[in-house]
Amino acid sequence: MSAERGPAPIGRRDEHIRRVRLPADPRTPAAARALVRSILAEADLAELTNEALLLTTELATNAVEHARTELDIEVVADRFGLTVTVSDFAGGPVEELTVGVRNESSDITDVAERGRGLLLVDHFSSRWGTTYLRTGKGVWFRLDRPGPVGLARRSPVAVTPGTAATGDRRPREDSSAPSAAAMSELMQTAPDPYAEDFLPDFATSLLTRVAEMVGAAGGVLRLDRGDGQGPQVLARYGRQPRAGNDLVRVPLTVHRPYAGELELDAAPSAYARPLAVLMAERLSLHLENDRLRRADLRRRAWLTFLAEASELLAQSLDVELTMALIPQLVVPRLGQWCAVHTTDEWGRLRLATASHADESMLPHLHAVLRESGPDSVQARLREASRNGTQLPLGAPTEGFAVPLIARGQRLGTLAVGRHQWHRHDPDEIAVLGDVARRAALAIENARIHAERRRVAQALQQSLLPPALPVVEGIGFAAEYVPTGDDADVGGDFYDVLPLPDGRWLVVIGDVSGKGVQAATLTGLVRDVIRTLIGDGKPLLEALTRLNGTLVERGGGRYCTLALAAVGRGAGNQLDVSLHLAGHDRPVLLTASGEARFVGTGGTALGLLDSIASPATEFTLAPGDVLIFYTDGVTERRRGRELFGVNRLREAMTPLAGYSADVVAARLRSTALGFSTETPRDDIAILVLRNEAG
């Protein structure tokens, strides 16, 4: 470094020199102290430790706070003393660094507030000065070893840019001044960053040291964190300070929402206020760190809250449940009360749900929300919904009206009342906006799902007969269970049709896939069957023509089908002619309790140009039951285990002698009870029974 930055030590023998560049970081003063401490140990200058560490801390801290650039630290030690130079790379004036010539009174309170850091340098150093270079500026100080080998102290003089300055002065005794060791200990006091809440203990320790230095009878440090609780006592020493001429008040230099003040009940002293200011500045740094840390934790907590709220709202696809969840998320975390209004097709607001932290206040809240008038809550809500902007609510229900908008649609408003103990801060207002956006999207998704569910249910009902025919001597019963997602249309169907020859046609089928395309194909199959059967076509010919239609128009989908023509036979028997087109064989349950599968397998429809579907002829005696079903029954899963055909046959055996309704209902409950999972496939069951006596 340039010799202009400070006077060279008297001798060059046995010199110890260190130069290091440090970042503009709060940890830099500690690194600078470590560097000075190591040089002092090497040069055997332990008696200068307290003053050297104190002044190094001051210069490094000032440079970090004001210059905000990298720092060059140069430490030179010899057998006569120590010189430390701290330089930064900031341009411009350095008024905050220059103290100037001290007057004869040497009153510490006469120095400008911005120069109190260098006041310590002036008080404890043998000599000091400032340097101004094109690359920046710096401050140096010299500490001479006490005794005959040391140099006399010299006073600093004012300097001008581009020069270096030194000065001489004789040390003066001041019985009221604190010792350098005490001040060094005060300046190096630091909190434990790993403590849960280090500030009370740290502030108490700092206040105690300052109070003891200035002989204060009492002191108190109050801090208001802006959380609605007002000023709280952070630290206390001795008796409660009393108002009067001897009371020293120093505000803490912290950012909003923090605010605080230090009070000392101290006798008049040249060092009382400067030391109180010094303590307040040091404490303010830690309070600022605490504010930033708490703000970061709070923002993380808000992000976690928003993530959890989004997950909770996304899990609900029911409109009413979603409406009920929103106030539970808001109250009491974001407000004392909350109300959700929805917009009808005419743009009018309707109260959907409301919540209050005090349940006894709900009737009053409902009454306020129903009031009309230009200054009412309703008016503000309509304005917020109409303009799509967030608006404040006036007294007595202070808070905010936030519009609920999703995908460009205005769904209503979210009204939130302020906390009982404080108003909404900017973070809370921003979170309210995020909650409103997530809530609006959840409401819109729930509405879309509800509309899909209504459409699916209507379409599904159109594919099934509204009621089964009532035929003398034949009992019909059916059960249908859609998949767990009731917003999709299944491909299973059944039907019972009269034949031109007086018989009845029993039909059950399963179209591949789900959704609108499967429903379209199901409707096509039902219409073609009804048309062909109405024209008197034989069952095999009807199946052949239906297969050709599906090959041509099915779009690669296929259909399994079971058709049975049932008519009266000899005596009380029923004659059955069964055709299977890739469908599972039905179960014949006799009146004696024997259960067996009947029919011959055939080709599924829509896969090949030609099909085979042999007819199976058999009879049903009085009390016999024929049970048709889709693969949703046999392929019902419990883990890796299937319900299967064997379990189906075993479940039917005990049902001999029961009516068709009972058999269908029992099979449905048995299949559903096999697993706790929702059905992955539709379940269709069609039962016919010979009811002849």
Secondary structure, 3 states (H helix, E strand, C coil): CCHHHCCCCCCCCCCEEEEEEECCCCCHHHHHHHHHHHHHHHHCCHHHHHHHHHHHHHHHHHHHHHHCCCEEEEEEEECCEEEEEEEECCCCCCCCCCCCCCCCCCCHHHCCHHHHHHHHHHHHCCEEEEEEECCEEEEEEEEECCCCCCCCCECCCCCCCCCCCCCECCCCCCCCCCCHHHHHHHHHCCCCCCCCCCHHHHHHHHHHHHHHHHCCCEEEEEEECCCCCCCEEEEEEECCCCCCCCEEEEECCCCCCCEEEEEEECCCCCCHHHHHHHHHHHHHHHHHHHHHHHHHHHHHHHHHHHHHHHHHHHCCCCHHHHHHHHHHHHCCCCCCEEEEEEECCCCCEEEEEEEECCHHHHHHHHHHHHCCCCCCHHHHHHHHHHHCCCEEECCCCCEEEEEEEECCEEEEEEEEECCCCCCCCHHHHHHHHHHHHHHHHHHHHHHHHHHHHHHHHHHHHHCCCCCCCCECCEEEEEEEECCCCCCCCCCEEEEEEECCCCCEEEEEEEECCCCHHHHHHHHHHHHHHHHHHHCCCCHHHHHHHHHHHHHHHCCCCCEEEEEEEEEECCCCCEEEEEEEEECCCCEEECCCCCEEECCCCCCCECCCCCCCCCEEEEEECCCCEEEEECHHHHCCEECCEECHHHHHHHHHHHHCCCCHHHHHHHHHHHHHHCCCCCCCCCEEEEEEEECCC
